[in-house]
C-alpha cells in the first residue's frame, strides 16, 4: 500500500493531494468539517451583506480617494505654473 502512495506522490500535481490526506488522518474529519462549515458561513454572510448600498458606499470611498489624489496632483501643477508666471512678470 505504501508503494501505491509513493507512486501517487511522485507526480508533480499530486503532492498537495497526498498532503491533504495526511492532514485529514492527523486532524480528523470533525475538525476539517468544522473549518469548512465556518468558511461557508462567512462566505454566505459576506454575500448577504454585500448589498447595493454597500457597493455604492464602497464606490464612494474609492472615488473620493481617487479624486483627492488627482486634486493634490493638479494643485501642485497649478501652483508651479502660477509661480513661474509670477516670476516672468
C-alpha positions in Angstrom: 0.0 0.0 0.0 2.9 2.4 0.7 4.2 1.7 -2.7 1.0 3.0 -4.2 1.2 6.1 -2.1 4.7 6.8 -3.2 3.6 6.3 -6.8 0.8 8.8 -6.4 3.1 11.3 -4.7 5.7 11.0 -7.4 3.6 13.1 -9.8 4.1 16.9 -9.7 0.4 17.8 -9.4 -0.5 15.3 -6.7 1.7 16.1 -3.7 -0.9 18.6 -2.4 -3.5 15.8 -2.5 -1.2 13.5 -0.6 -0.5 16.2 2.0 -4.3 16.8 2.4 -4.7 13.0 3.1 -2.1 13.2 5.8 -3.7 16.2 7.3 -7.1 14.5 7.2 -5.7 11.5 9.0 -3.9 13.5 11.7 -6.7 16.1 12.4 -9.8 14.1 11.8 -12.9 14.7 9.8 -14.7 16.7 12.6 -12.2 19.5 12.7 -12.0 19.7 8.9 -15.8 19.8 8.5 -16.0 22.4 11.3 -13.4 24.6 9.4 -15.3 24.1 6.1 -18.6 25.0 7.7 -17.2 28.1 9.3 -15.7 29.2 5.9 -19.1 28.6 4.2 -21.0 30.6 6.8 -18.6 33.5 6.5 -19.0 33.4 2.7 -22.7 33.4 2.9 -22.6 36.3 5.4 -20.4 38.3 3.0 -22.7 37.6 0.1 -25.8 38.6 2.1 -24.3 41.9 3.4 -22.9 42.9 0.0 -26.0 44.8 -0.9 -26.4 47.6 -3.5 -25.9 50.2 -0.7 -22.7 48.5 0.4 -21.5 48.5 -3.2 -22.4 52.2 -3.5 -20.6 53.1 -0.3 -17.5 51.2 -1.4 -17.6 53.0 -4.7 -17.9 56.4 -3.0 -14.9 55.7 -0.8 -12.8 54.6 -3.8 -13.9 57.6 -5.9 -13.2 60.1 -3.0 -9.7 58.6 -2.6 -9.1 58.8 -6.4 -10.4 62.4 -6.6 -8.3 63.6 -3.7 -5.1 62.2 -5.2 -5.9 63.8 -8.6 -6.7 67.1 -6.9 -3.5 67.0 -5.0 -1.6 66.4 -8.2 -3.4 69.2 -10.1 -2.9 71.6 -7.2 0.9 71.0 -7.4 1.0 71.6 -11.1 -1.2 74.7 -11.0 0.9 76.2 -8.1 4.1 75.6 -10.0 2.6 77.2 -13.2 1.3 80.2 -11.3 4.7 80.8 -9.6 6.5 80.6 -12.9 4.1 83.2 -14.4 4.6 85.5 -11.4 8.4 85.2 -11.8 8.1 86.1 -15.5 6.2 89.3 -15.0 
